Amino acid sequence: MLNSGAPTDNAKEIFDRYRDFDIRIVRHPWGVKLEVQNAPAAAFVDGEMIRGIKEHLFAVLRDVVFISNEILASGRFDLTDRASITNAVFHVLRNARLLDYKARPNLVVCWGGHSIDAQEYQYTKNVGYELGLRGLDVCTGCGPGAMKGPMKGATIGHAKQRIEHGRYIGITEPGIIAAEPPNPIVSQLAIMPDIEKRLEAFVRFGHGIVVFPGGAGTAEEILYLTGILLDPANREQPFPIVLTGPRDSAAYSSRLPASSPAPWGARRCGGWSPSSMTRRRWRGAWCAAWTRYASSAATAATRTTSTGCCRFSRSSSSPSRSTHATMRALQLKREQPPHELAANLRRAFSGIVTGNVKEYGIQAIEREGPYELSGDPSIMLLLDELLAAFIAQRRMRLPGSTYRPVYRLVA
């Protein structure tokens, strides 16, 4: 959190560099105060913590305490039950005051990689600018790269339209916040308990999704949404999605399961189209958003979270900690329903993200070597080609670092 803007995404490296860092909670009658020692100097100006970083720090404290006390320890939520998980997601978002918004649906969730080149970053800013000019707010994973660019562009679009209360929302989870701390533009921050609830929060909270080029994390997000849309229960569910990027990134999008699902054993999802952000396409996507909003179940929760009538299966929502054992056990075979295959592929990419940037994953790789993935030879070949492309395009880690694969594919 305090290391925002640093040129590294290795959580272990960050913790080693600041191993003498300490934080203490001081209780007062009117609340709590945080005392930090040996924190990164970049978080301060003239001895005072930067205001935005302070707000983000207290947002983390707010959500960590709420999740611990109200979600995990209270006994009110059965986190093995599908409906109860959704209820927990709603309560975390409501406690973070992200649902205190009574206006037309206008929130665009933007997904994309933290390690992208200058051309792709400029493209994300251009798209954010066009969204801002149209009065749309932005929600991302709150980190750098394609998570920062749309917010930066939207601020200029909002300024030109004299929109004073634009929303720049970041949603993250404890395992990745050290490697991808909130960028300075994030005005509202929410911390979800784990990656599965973070992904559900994106899909339920947003009114449309734009996907920019990225790496393993973006592939995980795409596969999560693909698994939901491939579920027969969601076949008729309108969902506005645009997969976009500069022309030079066309080779990236062509390899994704969402663009060419047949070789991966799935049908094409309605709504996916690798294209530029044209006005006509976005108008059509937004009509779908309004249709989805209007047809939601007539409850307060589903009226505020716009995908109230979308079915989330147990495989898409159950938390799974990536370990060598769980990665070896993944069923990457065609002899299963397409949405289940997408869910297992999503878990595979989640494990790769864990090994790349999460502290416990990095330590596990150092102890036991790379994660092993096995499955049908045809799927392993496609997976190998996609991951090799990510490495060649420097999408796995921030520039300046040498990437060593944290996975091994076994046919």
C-alpha positions in Angstrom: 0.0 0.0 0.0 2.7 2.5 1.0 4.9 1.3 -1.9 2.5 2.7 -4.6 4.4 3.6 -7.8 7.5 1.5 -7.1 8.9 -0.3 -10.2 8.5 -3.8 -8.8 5.6 -6.3 -8.6 7.4 -8.9 -6.5 5.8 -9.0 -3.1 8.6 -11.0 -1.5 11.1 -8.5 -2.8 9.1 -5.6 -1.3 8.8 -7.3 2.1 12.5 -8.1 2.2 13.4 -4.5 1.3 11.3 -3.2 4.1 11.7 -6.0 6.7 12.1 -3.4 9.5 8.7 -1.8 8.6 6.3 -1.9 11.5 2.7 -0.7 12.0 0.8 -0.4 15.2 -2.9 0.4 16.0 -3.3 3.0 18.7 -6.8 3.1 20.3 -8.5 6.3 21.1 -12.0 7.1 22.5 -13.0 8.5 19.1 -11.4 5.7 17.0 -8.0 4.3 16.1 -4.8 5.8 14.9 -2.1 4.0 12.9 1.6 4.4 13.8 4.0 3.4 11.0 7.7 3.0 11.3 10.4 2.7 8.6 7.8 3.1 5.9 8.8 3.9 2.2 9.8 7.5 2.0 7.7 8.0 -1.2 4.6 7.8 0.9 5.4 11.1 2.7 5.8 14.7 1.8 7.5 17.0 4.3 7.0 14.4 7.0 3.3 14.0 6.3 1.7 11.0 4.7 0.2 11.7 1.3 -3.6 12.1 1.8 -4.6 9.6 -0.9 -2.3 7.0 0.5 -3.7 7.6 4.0 -7.3 7.1 2.7 -6.3 3.9 1.0 -4.6 2.7 4.2 -7.7 3.2 6.3 -9.8 1.6 3.6 -7.7 -1.5 4.0 -8.1 -1.4 7.8 -11.8 -0.9 7.5 -12.3 -3.9 5.2 -9.9 -6.2 6.9 -11.6 -5.6 10.3 -15.1 -5.9 8.7 -14.3 -9.1 6.9 -12.7 -10.6 10.0 -15.5 -9.6 12.4 -18.6 -9.6 10.3 -18.0 -12.1 7.5 -15.7 -14.7 9.0 -16.3 -14.7 12.7 -19.9 -13.7 13.0 -21.4 -17.0 11.9 -23.9 -15.1 9.7 -22.4 -16.3 6.4 -21.9 -19.9 5.2 -19.1 -19.4 2.8 -19.6 -22.9 1.3 -23.1 -21.8 0.1 -23.5 -20.1 -3.3 -26.1 -17.6 -2.2 -24.3 -16.8 1.1 -21.1 -16.0 -0.8 -23.0 -13.5 -2.9 -24.5 -12.0 0.2 -21.1 -11.6 1.8 -19.8 -9.9 -1.4 -22.8 -7.5 -1.2 -22.1 -6.7 2.5 -18.4 -5.9 1.9 -19.3 -3.5 -1.0 -22.1 -1.9 1.0 -19.8 -1.4 4.1 -17.2 0.2 1.8 -20.0 2.6 0.7 -19.6 1.7 -2.9 -23.3 1.1 -3.3 -24.3 4.6 -2.1 -25.1 5.8 -5.6 -28.6 6.6 -6.8 -28.3 7.5 -10.5 -28.4 5.7 -13.9 -26.1 2.7 -14.4 -22.9 4.2 -15.6 -20.0 2.1 -14.1 -17.6 0.5 -16.6 -15.3 -2.2 -15.2 -11.9 -2.2 -17.0 -9.7 -5.3 -16.9 -6.2 -5.5 -18.2 -2.6 -6.1 -17.3 -0.3 -4.3 -15.0 2.6 -4.8 -17.3 1.8 -3.3 -20.7 3.8 -1.3 -23.2 3.5 2.5 -23.7 1.3 2.2 -26.8 -1.2 0.0 -24.9 -1.1 2.2 -21.9 -1.9 5.3 -24.0 -4.8 3.3 -25.6 -6.3 2.6 -22.2 -6.1 6.3 -21.4 -7.8 7.2 -24.7 -10.6 4.8 -24.0 -11.0 6.1 -20.5 -11.1 9.6 -21.9 -14.0 8.7 -24.2 -15.8 7.0 -21.3 -15.4 10.1 -19.1 -16.7 12.4 -21.9 -19.9 10.3 -21.9 -20.4 10.6 -18.1 -19.3 7.0 -17.4 -17.4 6.1 -14.2 -14.5 3.6 -14.0 -13.8 0.6 -11.8 -10.6 -1.4 -12.1 -8.3 -3.7 -10.1 -6.7 -0.5 -8.8 -3.1 -1.2 -9.8 -0.8 0.2 -12.5 -0.9 -0.3 -16.3 -4.3 -1.0 -17.8 -5.9 -0.5 -14.3 -4.6 3.1 -14.1 -4.8 4.2 -17.7 -8.7 4.3 -18.0 -9.0 6.1 -14.7 -6.4 8.7 -15.8 -8.2 9.2 -19.1 -11.6 9.4 -17.4 -10.4 12.2 -15.1 -9.8 14.4 -18.2 -13.1 13.5 -19.8 -14.9 14.3 -16.5 -13.1 17.6 -16.1 -14.1 18.7 -19.6 -17.7 17.8 -18.9 -17.5 19.5 -15.4 -18.4 16.3 -13.7 -17.3 17.0 -10.1 -18.0 13.6 -8.5 -16.7 11.0 -10.9 -16.0 7.6 -9.4 -12.7 5.9 -9.8 -13.2 2.6 -7.9 -10.6 0.0 -7.1 -11.3 -3.5 -6.0 -8.5 -5.7 -4.9 -7.7 -8.6 -2.4 -5.0 -9.0 0.3 -2.9 -11.5 -1.7 -2.1 -9.1 -4.5 -2.3 -5.6 -3.0 1.5 -5.6 -2.1 2.5 -6.3 -5.7 -0.2 -4.1 -7.3 -1.0 -1.3 -4.8 -3.7 1.2 -5.6 -2.8 3.9 -8.0 -3.1 7.5 -6.9 -6.3 8.1 -8.9 -8.4 5.5 -7.0 -11.0 7.5 -5.0 -12.9 4.6 -3.5 -11.2 1.3 -2.6 -12.6 -2.0 -1.5 -10.7 -5.1 -0.3 -12.4 -8.4 -0.9 -11.5 -11.6 1.1 -10.1 -13.5 -1.9 -9.7 -13.5 -5.7 -13.0 -15.4 -6.3 -15.0 -12.8 -4.3 -13.1 -10.0 -6.0 -14.1 -11.3 -9.4 -17.7 -11.7 -8.4 -17.7 -8.2 -7.1 -16.5 -6.9 -10.5 -19.2 -8.8 -12.4 -22.0 -8.0 -10.0 -21.0 -4.3 -9.4 -20.3 -3.2 -13.0 -22.8 -2.4 -15.7 -20.4 -3.3 -18.5 -16.9 -4.6 -18.9 -14.0 -3.5 -21.1 -11.0 -5.9 -21.4 -7.6 -4.5 -22.5 -4.5 -6.6 -23.2 -2.8 -8.2 -20.2 -1.1 -11.3 -18.9 -2.1 -14.3 -16.7 -4.3 -12.2 -14.4 -6.3 -10.8 -17.3 -6.7 -14.3 -18.8 -8.0 -15.4 -15.4 -10.6 -12.6 -15.4 -11.6 -13.4 -19.0 -12.0 -17.1 -18.2 -14.0 -16.3 -15.0 -16.5 -14.4 -17.1 -16.4 -17.0 -19.9 -17.3 -19.7 -17.4 -20.3 -17.7 -16.2 -21.5 -16.9 -19.7 -21.1 -20.5 -20.9 -23.3 -21.8 -18.0 -26.6 -22.9 -19.7 -28.5 -21.0 -17.0 -27.0 -17.7 -18.3 -27.5 -18.4 -22.0 -30.0 -15.6 -22.4 -28.4 -13.2 -20.0 -27.5 -9.9 -21.8 -24.0 -8.8 -20.8 -22.1 -5.9 -22.4 -18.5 -6.9 -22.9 -15.9 -5.3 -25.2 -12.5 -6.9 -25.8 -10.3 -4.2 -27.2 -6.8 -2.9 -27.8 -4.6 -1.1 -30.3 -4.2 -2.7 -33.7 -0.7 -3.9 -32.9 -2.1 -6.0 -30.1 -4.4 -8.0 -32.3 -2.1 -11.1 -32.0 -2.7 -11.0 -28.3 -6.5 -11.1 -28.4 -6.6 -13.8 -31.2 -5.1 -16.3 -28.8 -7.6 -15.9 -26.0 -10.3 -18.5 -25.4 -12.9 -15.7 -25.5 -11.9 -14.8 -29.1 -11.3 -18.4 -30.4 -13.2 -20.7 -28.1 -13.6 -23.7 -30.4 -10.1 -25.1 -30.0 -10.4 -24.9 -26.3 -13.6 -27.0 -26.3 -16.2 -24.2 -25.9 -18.7 -22.3 -28.0 -18.3 -18.6 -28.7 -19.8 -16.4 -25.9 -22.3 -13.9 -27.0 -20.9 -10.4 -26.6 -17.2 -11.1 -27.1 -15.7 -9.2 -30.0 -12.1 -8.0 -30.3 -12.6 -4.6 -31.8 -12.0 -1.0 -31.4 -14.2 1.0 -29.1 -16.6 2.5 -31.6 -19.5 4.6 -30.6 -22.0 2.3 -32.2 -20.7 -0.8 -30.4 -20.7 1.0 -27.1 -24.2 2.2 -27.6 -25.3 -1.4 -28.3 -23.5 -2.6 -25.2 -25.1 0.0 -23.0 -28.6 -1.0 -24.3 -27.8 -4.5 -23.0 -26.7 -3.0 -19.7 -30.0 -1.3 -19.3 -31.9 -4.4 -20.3 -30.0 -6.4 -17.7 -30.6 -3.8 -15.0 -34.3 -3.5 -15.7 -34.8 -7.3 -15.6 -33.0 -7.8 -12.3 -34.9 -9.3 -9.4 -36.8 -6.6 -7.6 -34.8 -6.5 -4.4 -32.5 -3.8 -3.0 -29.5 -6.0 -3.4 -30.0 -6.9 -7.0 -31.2 -3.5 -8.0 -27.9 -2.1 -6.8 -25.7 -4.9 -8.0 -26.7 -5.1 -11.6 -26.2 -8.8 -12.4 -28.8 -10.0 -9.9 -30.3 -12.5 -12.2 -27.0 -14.0 -13.3 -26.2 -17.5 -12.0 -22.8 -18.1 -10.4 -21.9 -21.7 -10.1 -20.1 -23.3 -7.1 -17.0 -23.8 -9.3 -16.8 -20.1 -10.1 -17.2 -18.8 -6.6 -15.6 -21.4 -4.2 -12.3 -20.0 -3.0 -9.3 -22.2 -3.8 -5.8 -21.6 -2.5 -3.2 -22.3 -5.2 -0.7 -25.0 -4.1 1.4 -27.6 -5.9 -1.2 -30.2 -5.0 -4.3 -28.2 -6.1 -2.6 -27.2 -9.4 -1.6 -30.9 -10.2 -5.2 -31.9 -9.4 -6.9 -29.5 -11.9 -9.0 -31.2 -14.6 -7.9 -29.6 -17.8 -9.8 -32.1 -20.0 -12.5 -31.8 -22.6 -14.7 -34.4 -21.1 -16.6 -31.9 -18.9 -19.1 -29.1 -19.5 -17.6 -26.1 -21.1 -18.2 -23.8 -18.2 -16.5 -26.3 -15.9 -13.5 -26.4 -18.2 -13.4 -22.6 -18.2 -13.5 -22.6 -14.4 -10.6 -25.0 -14.2 -8.5 -23.0 -16.7 -9.3 -20.0 -14.6 -7.8 -21.7 -11.6 -4.7 -22.6 -13.6 -4.1 -19.0 -14.4 -4.9 -18.0 -10.9 -2.1 -20.3 -9.7 0.3 -18.8 -12.2 -0.5 -15.3 -10.8 0.0 -16.6 -7.3 3.5 -17.9 -8.2 4.3 -14.7 -10.1 3.5 -12.0 -7.5 2.0 -13.3 -4.3 4.4 -13.8 -1.4 3.2 -17.3 -0.3 3.3 -18.4 -3.9 6.8 -17.1 -4.6 8.0 -18.9 -1.4 6.3 -22.1 -2.5 8.0 -22.0 -5.9 11.4 -21.4 -4.3 10.9 -24.5 -2.0 9.2 -27.0 -4.3 9.9 -25.7 -7.9 7.3 -24.8 -10.5 3.6 -25.7 -10.4 2.8 -28.7 -12.6 -0.3 -28.6 -14.9 -1.5 -31.6 -16.9 -4.4 -32.3 -19.2 -5.4 -33.1 -22.7 -2.4 -32.6 -25.1 -4.4 -30.3 -27.3 -5.3 -28.0 -24.4 -1.8 -28.1 -23.1 -0.5 -27.1 -26.5 -2.9 -24.1 -26.6 -2.0 -23.2 -23.0 1.7 -23.4 -23.8 1.4 -21.1 -26.8 -0.6 -18.6 -24.9 1.8 -18.5 -21.9 4.8 -18.3 -24.2 3.3 -15.3 -25.9 2.7 -13.6 -22.6 6.4 -14.1 -21.7 7.6 -13.0 -25.1 5.5 -9.8 -24.9 6.7 -9.1 -21.3 3.3 -9.4 -19.8 4.1 -11.6 -16.8 6.2 -9.1 -14.8 7.0 -5.4 -14.9 9.8 -4.3 -17.3 13.3 -4.5 -15.9 12.8 -7.9 -14.2 13.7 -11.3 -15.6 10.9 -13.7 -15.7 11.4 -17.4 -14.7 8.3 -19.5 -15.4 6.5 -20.7 -12.3 4.7 -23.5 -14.1 5.5 -26.7 -16.0 3.1 -28.2 -18.5 2.8 -32.0 -18.6 0.7 -33.5 -21.5 
